[in-house]
Amino acid sequence: MILLSACLAGVDCRYDGGSRLEQELIDLVKQGKAILVCPEQLGGMTTPRPPCEIIGGDGEAVLKGQAKVSNCHGEDRTACFVKGAEETVKIAKLYGAKAAILKAKSPSCGSGHIYDGTFSQKLQDGDGVTTALLKKNGFVVLDESNFREYIEKM
């Protein structure tokens, strides 16, 4: 079993109310190999919602209390992101998932690169909050650009 960002399966749950459909990933859902999650909705955020970025670090720093997640209006949304990450890990454990395919660059789901907190589309190295917590708990985290080799082995 694998966790999958719901937006990658066509669910309109992104901050802008849209999705980023990846047809190959829908096949995993249809085959019963993937469970859909949206950490931001699990954390209590609405859709659509103002875009958020991590300020002062990455997801690991957020989990340590050294950085925060704010929206473009300067409102602190850290608690929602942490709660969403915690709920996502609960779901992963409940279903016996070993890995997750999550949305690249997201302050929740980004893996390896996330937006830098300036709301200027610039990237920095690091993981989103959910990805950081999943990795801390031993899960493999991929995104829509690098999942193919992993699922071929499933």
Backbone as JSON, one array per atom type, in Angstrom:
{
  "sequence": "MILLSACLAGVDCRYDGGSRLEQELIDLVKQGKAILVCPEQLGGMTTPRPPCEIIGGDGEAVLKGQAKVSNCHGEDRTACFVKGAEETVKIAKLYGAKAAILKAKSPSCGSGHIYDGTFSQKLQDGDGVTTALLKKNGFVVLDESNFREYIEKM",
  "N": [[0.85, -1.18, 0.0], [0.41, 2.25, -0.7], [0.68, 5.71, 0.11], [-0.98, 8.48, -1.35], [-0.9, 11.72, -2.63], [-3.91, 13.35, -2.76], [-4.51, 15.3, -4.66], [-2.98, 14.58, -6.84], [-4.39, 12.56, -7.9], [-6.49, 13.71, -9.09], [-8.31, 14.91, -7.36], [-9.85, 17.82, -6.31], [-8.23, 19.52, -4.32], [-6.08, 21.17, -3.89], [-4.41, 24.22, -2.84], [-5.38, 26.21, -4.52], [-7.82, 25.27, -5.24], [-7.77, 23.43, -7.24], [-6.39, 20.57, -9.03], [-3.7, 18.26, -9.76], [-3.65, 16.2, -11.87], [-2.37, 12.99, -12.4], [-2.35, 10.55, -14.55], [-1.21, 7.96, -14.49], [-1.04, 7.48, -11.78], [-3.66, 7.27, -10.95], [-4.29, 4.75, -11.74], [-3.06, 3.2, -9.75], [-4.75, 3.71, -7.61], [-7.17, 2.65, -8.58], [-6.43, -0.01, -8.67], [-6.37, -0.63, -6.06], [-4.07, -0.14, -4.63], [-3.29, 2.26, -3.55], [-3.84, 4.86, -1.18], [-5.67, 7.76, -0.78], [-4.68, 10.96, 0.4], [-4.87, 14.24, 1.82], [-2.86, 16.24, 3.34], [-3.12, 18.93, 4.17], [-5.88, 19.43, 4.21], [-6.53, 17.46, 6.09], [-5.4, 18.64, 8.26], [-7.18, 20.59, 8.84], [-7.55, 22.74, 7.13], [-9.21, 24.77, 4.67], [-10.52, 24.41, 1.3], [-10.82, 26.31, -1.57], [-7.71, 27.9, -0.42], [-5.56, 30.46, 0.96], [-2.27, 30.56, -0.46], [0.47, 28.89, 1.11], [3.72, 28.99, 2.67], [6.82, 27.74, 3.97], [8.48, 29.47, 6.46], [11.65, 30.44, 7.3], [13.07, 28.02, 7.26], [12.71, 24.48, 6.82], [10.46, 21.63, 6.56], [11.36, 19.87, 8.57], [12.53, 21.68, 10.36], [10.22, 23.06, 11.09], [8.85, 21.04, 12.5], [10.54, 20.87, 14.68], [10.04, 23.23, 15.9], [11.42, 25.44, 15.02], [10.9, 26.88, 12.77], [8.21, 28.31, 10.82], [4.94, 27.96, 9.3], [3.42, 30.04, 7.08], [0.7, 31.85, 5.59], [0.12, 33.7, 2.52], [-0.83, 36.07, 3.46], [0.41, 36.51, 5.79], [-0.52, 35.08, 7.97], [-0.15, 32.76, 10.56], [-0.01, 29.39, 10.01], [1.01, 27.12, 11.03], [0.18, 25.2, 13.0], [-1.92, 23.84, 11.73], [-0.56, 22.57, 9.64], [1.2, 20.88, 10.99], [-0.63, 19.25, 12.4], [-1.94, 18.07, 10.21], [0.19, 16.6, 9.12], [0.68, 14.8, 11.2], [-1.76, 13.37, 11.24], [-1.66, 12.24, 8.71], [0.52, 10.48, 8.97], [-0.61, 8.73, 10.85], [-2.62, 7.55, 9.27], [-1.03, 6.33, 7.31], [0.29, 4.39, 8.84], [-1.92, 2.91, 9.78], [-2.89, 1.72, 7.42], [-0.72, 0.23, 6.7], [1.15, 1.24, 4.95], [4.15, 1.67, 3.04], [5.36, 3.62, 1.67], [5.07, 6.9, 0.15], [3.62, 8.92, -2.36], [3.86, 12.12, -3.06], [2.85, 15.57, -3.58], [5.09, 17.55, -5.33], [7.2, 20.24, -4.21], [5.45, 21.4, -2.4], [4.51, 22.95, 0.75], [3.63, 21.12, 2.57], [3.92, 18.56, 1.36], [6.2, 18.51, -0.27], [9.29, 17.15, -1.43], [12.61, 17.16, -1.04], [12.83, 19.62, -2.41], [11.39, 22.74, -1.75], [9.23, 25.64, -1.75], [10.73, 28.81, -0.95], [9.72, 30.5, 1.07], [9.34, 33.14, 0.45], [7.32, 33.69, -1.25], [7.79, 33.98, -3.96], [8.13, 32.14, -5.93], [10.61, 30.92, -5.79], [12.83, 28.24, -5.15], [14.05, 26.17, -2.45], [16.36, 23.89, -0.88], [15.03, 21.12, 0.86], [12.38, 19.52, 2.79], [8.78, 19.28, 2.88], [6.42, 19.67, 5.62], [4.8, 17.36, 6.17], [6.15, 15.43, 4.65], [8.65, 15.47, 5.96], [7.9, 14.43, 8.48], [6.9, 11.91, 7.76], [9.26, 10.74, 6.69], [10.83, 10.75, 9.0], [9.54, 8.79, 10.37], [10.23, 6.56, 8.98], [9.21, 6.12, 6.39], [9.3, 5.85, 2.81], [9.5, 8.56, 0.63], [8.25, 9.93, -2.29], [7.79, 11.88, -5.32], [5.7, 13.31, -7.95], [7.5, 13.3, -10.03], [9.34, 11.26, -9.74], [8.39, 8.68, -9.16], [8.02, 6.39, -10.7], [9.9, 4.21, -11.0], [9.79, 3.1, -8.45], [7.09, 2.19, -8.21], [7.04, 0.27, -10.18], [8.26, -1.84, -8.98], [6.43, -2.7, -7.18]],
  "CA": [[0.0, 0.0, 0.0], [1.15, 3.5, -0.81], [-0.11, 6.93, 0.26], [-0.93, 9.31, -2.55], [-1.53, 13.04, -2.54], [-5.21, 13.3, -3.44], [-4.51, 16.2, -5.82], [-2.36, 13.89, -7.96], [-5.4, 11.64, -8.44], [-7.56, 14.5, -9.66], [-9.18, 15.5, -6.35], [-9.65, 19.27, -6.26], [-7.93, 19.87, -2.93], [-4.93, 22.07, -3.8], [-4.7, 25.54, -2.28], [-6.13, 27.0, -5.5], [-9.06, 24.57, -5.54], [-7.56, 22.54, -8.38], [-5.65, 19.32, -8.86], [-2.6, 18.01, -10.69], [-3.93, 14.82, -12.23], [-1.35, 12.13, -12.99], [-3.13, 9.38, -14.94], [-0.56, 6.73, -14.03], [-1.3, 7.29, -10.36], [-5.05, 6.84, -10.79], [-4.28, 3.3, -11.87], [-2.74, 2.64, -8.43], [-5.97, 3.81, -6.82], [-8.13, 1.67, -9.12], [-5.94, -1.36, -8.34], [-6.41, -0.8, -4.61], [-2.7, -0.06, -4.09], [-3.01, 3.61, -3.04], [-4.81, 5.53, -0.31], [-5.58, 9.2, -1.0], [-4.62, 11.87, 1.54], [-4.51, 15.65, 1.64], [-2.46, 16.65, 4.68], [-3.6, 20.26, 4.54], [-7.27, 19.27, 4.62], [-6.51, 16.71, 7.34], [-5.02, 19.58, 9.3], [-8.29, 21.52, 9.09], [-7.59, 23.87, 6.2], [-10.26, 24.74, 3.66], [-10.15, 24.48, -0.11], [-9.45, 26.83, -1.71], [-7.1, 28.57, 0.72], [-4.4, 31.24, 0.54], [-1.06, 29.76, -0.52], [1.35, 28.9, 2.29], [5.11, 28.58, 2.51], [7.57, 27.63, 5.23], [9.31, 30.64, 6.72], [12.77, 30.23, 8.22], [13.6, 26.66, 7.26], [11.97, 23.46, 6.08], [9.52, 20.88, 7.38], [12.04, 19.37, 9.77], [12.64, 22.82, 11.28], [8.87, 23.31, 11.61], [8.57, 20.02, 13.51], [11.37, 21.18, 15.85], [9.65, 24.53, 16.42], [12.42, 26.42, 14.61], [10.4, 27.58, 11.59], [6.75, 28.31, 10.83], [4.27, 27.98, 8.01], [2.52, 31.19, 7.01], [0.09, 32.05, 4.28], [0.58, 34.91, 1.83], [-1.32, 37.22, 4.22], [1.18, 36.57, 7.02], [-1.17, 34.35, 9.05], [0.56, 31.55, 10.96], [-0.8, 28.18, 9.79], [1.87, 26.02, 11.45], [-0.56, 24.16, 13.72], [-2.66, 23.04, 10.74], [0.38, 21.74, 8.89], [1.7, 19.83, 11.9], [-1.74, 18.31, 12.62], [-2.11, 17.31, 8.97], [1.3, 15.65, 9.02], [0.45, 13.75, 12.2], [-2.88, 12.55, 10.79], [-1.19, 11.47, 7.55], [1.32, 9.37, 9.49], [-1.56, 7.76, 11.44], [-3.26, 6.84, 8.16], [-0.01, 5.47, 6.71], [0.5, 3.24, 9.73], [-3.16, 2.14, 9.81], [-2.99, 0.94, 6.19], [0.5, -0.53, 6.46], [1.9, 1.81, 3.81], [5.61, 1.71, 3.14], [5.84, 4.77, 0.92], [4.1, 7.91, -0.23], [3.89, 9.75, -3.53], [3.26, 13.38, -2.65], [3.0, 16.69, -4.51], [6.38, 18.25, -5.28], [7.38, 21.66, -3.87], [4.44, 21.82, -1.43], [4.99, 23.1, 2.13], [3.28, 19.87, 3.26], [4.28, 17.33, 0.66], [7.42, 18.61, -1.05], [10.38, 16.25, -1.07], [13.88, 17.59, -1.62], [12.77, 21.04, -2.75], [10.15, 23.44, -1.4], [9.33, 27.09, -1.94], [11.63, 29.36, 0.06], [9.08, 31.35, 2.07], [9.24, 34.52, -0.02], [6.17, 33.75, -2.18], [8.32, 34.47, -5.24], [8.34, 30.95, -6.76], [11.98, 30.43, -5.66], [12.93, 26.99, -4.41], [15.19, 25.9, -1.58], [16.46, 22.5, -0.51], [14.29, 20.76, 2.06], [11.14, 18.78, 2.68], [7.6, 19.83, 3.51], [6.17, 19.21, 6.98], [4.33, 15.97, 6.14], [7.26, 14.6, 4.16], [9.64, 15.36, 7.04], [7.41, 13.52, 9.52], [6.88, 10.57, 7.19], [10.64, 10.24, 6.64], [11.24, 10.52, 10.39], [8.9, 7.55, 10.77], [10.74, 5.46, 8.17], [8.54, 5.94, 5.1], [9.91, 6.35, 1.58], [8.65, 9.61, 0.05], [8.54, 10.25, -3.68], [6.85, 12.86, -5.87], [5.2, 12.95, -9.27], [8.58, 13.24, -11.01], [10.3, 10.17, -9.53], [7.71, 7.53, -8.56], [7.81, 5.28, -11.63], [10.75, 3.05, -10.69], [9.29, 2.49, -7.22], [5.85, 1.44, -8.4], [7.31, -0.89, -11.02], [8.68, -2.9, -8.07], [5.3, -3.07, -6.3]],
  "C": [[0.89, 1.24, 0.0], [0.19, 4.67, -0.56], [0.06, 7.76, -1.0], [-1.59, 10.65, -2.28], [-2.79, 13.03, -3.39], [-5.23, 14.18, -4.69], [-3.9, 15.54, -7.05], [-3.29, 12.86, -8.6], [-6.61, 12.4, -8.96], [-8.53, 15.1, -8.66], [-8.84, 16.98, -6.25], [-9.43, 19.74, -4.82], [-6.69, 20.76, -2.78], [-5.37, 23.42, -3.25], [-5.58, 26.38, -3.21], [-7.46, 26.36, -5.91], [-8.96, 23.6, -6.7], [-6.86, 21.26, -8.01], [-4.51, 19.28, -9.86], [-2.65, 16.54, -11.09], [-2.74, 14.15, -12.92], [-2.03, 10.8, -13.3], [-2.52, 8.07, -14.44], [-0.87, 6.43, -12.57], [-2.75, 6.88, -10.09], [-5.14, 5.33, -10.92], [-3.96, 2.62, -10.54], [-3.98, 2.65, -7.53], [-6.97, 2.75, -7.27], [-7.74, 0.23, -8.79], [-5.95, -1.61, -6.83], [-5.05, -0.75, -3.94], [-2.38, 1.29, -3.46], [-4.18, 4.13, -2.22], [-4.6, 7.03, -0.5], [-5.57, 9.97, 0.32], [-4.38, 13.29, 1.06], [-4.15, 16.16, 3.03], [-3.01, 18.02, 5.1], [-5.08, 20.21, 4.93], [-7.36, 18.48, 5.93], [-6.14, 17.59, 8.53], [-6.07, 20.64, 9.58], [-8.37, 22.71, 8.16], [-8.68, 23.67, 5.15], [-9.67, 24.71, 2.25], [-11.21, 25.29, -0.83], [-9.0, 27.55, -0.43], [-5.95, 29.42, 0.22], [-3.15, 30.35, 0.5], [-0.2, 29.95, 0.72], [2.76, 28.51, 1.9], [5.75, 28.51, 3.89], [8.53, 28.81, 5.33], [10.42, 30.26, 7.71], [13.3, 28.81, 8.28], [12.79, 25.74, 6.39], [11.06, 22.72, 7.04], [10.13, 20.33, 8.65], [12.18, 20.48, 10.81], [11.28, 23.18, 11.87], [8.57, 22.32, 12.73], [9.37, 20.24, 14.79], [11.0, 22.52, 16.49], [10.59, 25.65, 16.05], [12.02, 27.22, 13.38], [8.88, 27.53, 11.67], [6.22, 28.26, 9.4], [3.28, 29.15, 8.05], [1.87, 31.24, 5.63], [0.55, 33.4, 3.71], [0.09, 36.19, 2.5], [-0.59, 37.37, 5.55], [0.56, 35.84, 8.2], [-0.44, 33.03, 9.31], [-0.38, 30.34, 10.84], [-0.04, 26.92, 10.23], [1.08, 24.88, 12.09], [-1.33, 23.26, 12.76], [-1.73, 22.1, 9.98], [0.92, 20.6, 9.74], [0.6, 18.8, 12.14], [-1.96, 17.46, 11.38], [-1.03, 16.26, 8.77], [1.08, 14.48, 9.98], [-0.68, 12.83, 11.77], [-2.48, 11.69, 9.59], [-0.35, 10.28, 7.99], [0.43, 8.31, 10.12], [-2.19, 6.92, 10.34], [-2.26, 5.87, 7.52], [0.21, 4.22, 7.55], [-0.73, 2.34, 9.75], [-3.27, 1.22, 8.59], [-1.74, 0.12, 5.87], [1.28, -0.04, 5.25], [3.39, 1.77, 4.1], [6.18, 2.97, 2.51], [4.69, 5.72, 0.62], [4.58, 8.6, -1.51], [3.11, 11.04, -3.29], [3.61, 14.49, -3.63], [4.31, 17.44, -4.29], [6.22, 19.72, -4.89], [6.44, 22.18, -2.8], [5.04, 22.0, -0.03], [4.58, 21.92, 3.02], [4.03, 18.71, 2.65], [5.6, 17.37, -0.1], [8.52, 17.71, -0.53], [11.65, 16.68, -1.8], [13.95, 19.06, -1.95], [11.4, 21.6, -2.39], [10.34, 24.92, -1.69], [9.99, 27.71, -0.73], [11.02, 30.31, 1.08], [8.95, 32.79, 1.67], [8.05, 34.75, -0.94], [6.57, 34.33, -3.53], [8.64, 33.32, -6.21], [9.78, 30.44, -6.73], [11.99, 29.2, -4.78], [14.16, 26.98, -3.51], [15.23, 24.4, -1.32], [15.66, 22.27, 0.77], [13.01, 20.02, 1.74], [10.0, 19.57, 3.31], [7.38, 19.17, 4.86], [5.74, 17.74, 7.0], [5.44, 15.04, 5.68], [8.3, 14.4, 5.26], [9.18, 14.36, 8.11], [7.31, 12.08, 9.01], [8.29, 9.97, 7.16], [11.16, 9.92, 8.04], [10.68, 9.2, 10.9], [9.23, 6.38, 9.85], [10.06, 5.21, 6.84], [9.4, 6.48, 3.96], [8.96, 7.4, 1.02], [9.16, 9.98, -1.33], [7.6, 11.37, -4.11], [6.48, 12.46, -7.29], [6.29, 12.86, -10.34], [9.45, 11.99, -10.87], [9.68, 8.88, -8.97], [7.76, 6.27, -9.42], [8.64, 4.04, -11.29], [10.24, 2.33, -9.44], [8.05, 1.65, -7.47], [6.03, 0.24, -9.34], [7.71, -2.09, -10.16], [7.55, -3.39, -7.16], [4.63, -4.36, -6.77]]
}
